[in-house]
Amino acid sequence: MGLIAQLLTLPVAPVRGTAWVLDQVVLAAEREYYDPAPVREQLAALERRLLDGEIDEDEFDRYEDELLDRLAECETYRNRTTNNS
């Protein structure tokens, strides 16, 4: 039965291969998008800009809130994918 099933589904193999490749691309993109390291680097750079006087407190607070939200999103994704594995 296994050989017959393989022979009958052989024409669908390219579709399955393409789907697998697309899944791998999506997974790689998600890992890159949800990587917290660049967000932490942006937070550090933002703090340097504040200390250097390039931005004021209000601007710092606004960008910091955005970056902290982004960091929380990354952590939520990591927790969700870690618990599902």
PECOR-V409579 format. One record per residue. N is the residue number from 1. RES is the residue in three letters. PSI is psi in radians with two decimals (* if undefined). OMEGA is omega in radians with two decimals (NA if undefined). Layout:
n->N res->RES psi->PSI omega->OMEGA
n->N res->RES psi->PSI omega->OMEGA
This chain:
n->1 res->MET psi->-0.65 omega->-3.11
n->2 res->GLY psi->-0.72 omega->-3.14
n->3 res->LEU psi->-0.73 omega->3.13
n->4 res->ILE psi->-0.75 omega->3.12
n->5 res->ALA psi->-0.69 omega->3.11
n->6 res->GLN psi->-0.73 omega->3.13
n->7 res->LEU psi->-0.71 omega->-3.13
n->8 res->LEU psi->-0.55 omega->-3.12
n->9 res->THR psi->0.04 omega->3.14
n->10 res->LEU psi->-0.71 omega->3.12
n->11 res->PRO psi->-0.35 omega->-3.12
n->12 res->VAL psi->-0.15 omega->-3.08
n->13 res->ALA psi->-0.76 omega->3.11
n->14 res->PRO psi->-0.62 omega->3.11
n->15 res->VAL psi->-0.76 omega->3.11
n->16 res->ARG psi->-0.69 omega->3.11
n->17 res->GLY psi->-0.75 omega->3.11
n->18 res->THR psi->-0.74 omega->3.12
n->19 res->ALA psi->-0.71 omega->3.12
n->20 res->TRP psi->-0.77 omega->3.13
n->21 res->VAL psi->-0.77 omega->3.11
n->22 res->LEU psi->-0.71 omega->3.08
n->23 res->ASP psi->-0.73 omega->-3.14
n->24 res->GLN psi->-0.67 omega->3.11
n->25 res->VAL psi->-0.76 omega->3.13
n->26 res->VAL psi->-0.77 omega->3.12
n->27 res->LEU psi->-0.74 omega->3.12
n->28 res->ALA psi->-0.72 omega->3.12
n->29 res->ALA psi->-0.71 omega->3.11
n->30 res->GLU psi->-0.74 omega->3.12
n->31 res->ARG psi->-0.71 omega->3.14
n->32 res->GLU psi->-0.76 omega->-3.10
n->33 res->TYR psi->-0.69 omega->-3.08
n->34 res->TYR psi->0.25 omega->3.08
n->35 res->ASP psi->2.09 omega->-3.08
n->36 res->PRO psi->-0.28 omega->-3.07
n->37 res->ALA psi->-0.83 omega->3.12
n->38 res->PRO psi->-0.58 omega->3.13
n->39 res->VAL psi->-0.72 omega->3.09
n->40 res->ARG psi->-0.67 omega->3.09
n->41 res->GLU psi->-0.69 omega->3.11
n->42 res->GLN psi->-0.65 omega->3.08
n->43 res->LEU psi->-0.74 omega->3.12
n->44 res->ALA psi->-0.74 omega->3.12
n->45 res->ALA psi->-0.66 omega->3.11
n->46 res->LEU psi->-0.73 omega->3.11
n->47 res->GLU psi->-0.69 omega->3.08
n->48 res->ARG psi->-0.72 omega->3.12
n->49 res->ARG psi->-0.66 omega->3.10
n->50 res->LEU psi->-0.81 omega->-3.12
n->51 res->LEU psi->-0.53 omega->3.11
n->52 res->ASP psi->-0.09 omega->3.11
n->53 res->GLY psi->0.22 omega->-3.14
n->54 res->GLU psi->-0.50 omega->3.13
n->55 res->ILE psi->2.77 omega->3.12
n->56 res->ASP psi->3.08 omega->-3.08
n->57 res->GLU psi->-0.72 omega->-3.11
n->58 res->ASP psi->-0.80 omega->3.13
n->59 res->GLU psi->-0.71 omega->3.09
n->60 res->PHE psi->-0.84 omega->-3.12
n->61 res->ASP psi->-0.72 omega->-3.12
n->62 res->ARG psi->-0.87 omega->-3.14
n->63 res->TYR psi->-0.64 omega->3.13
n->64 res->GLU psi->-0.74 omega->3.10
n->65 res->ASP psi->-0.75 omega->3.12
n->66 res->GLU psi->-0.77 omega->-3.11
n->67 res->LEU psi->-0.65 omega->3.11
n->68 res->LEU psi->-0.65 omega->3.05
n->69 res->ASP psi->-0.75 omega->3.12
n->70 res->ARG psi->-0.71 omega->3.11
n->71 res->LEU psi->-0.71 omega->3.09
n->72 res->ALA psi->-0.67 omega->3.09
n->73 res->GLU psi->-0.72 omega->3.11
n->74 res->CYS psi->-0.77 omega->-3.13
n->75 res->GLU psi->-0.68 omega->3.10
n->76 res->THR psi->-0.76 omega->3.11
n->77 res->TYR psi->-0.79 omega->-3.13
n->78 res->ARG psi->-0.74 omega->3.12
n->79 res->ASN psi->-0.71 omega->-3.13
n->80 res->ARG psi->-0.76 omega->-3.12
n->81 res->THR psi->-0.53 omega->3.10
n->82 res->THR psi->-0.70 omega->-3.13
n->83 res->ASN psi->-0.44 omega->3.13
n->84 res->ASN psi->-0.31 omega->-3.10
n->85 res->SER psi->* omega->NA
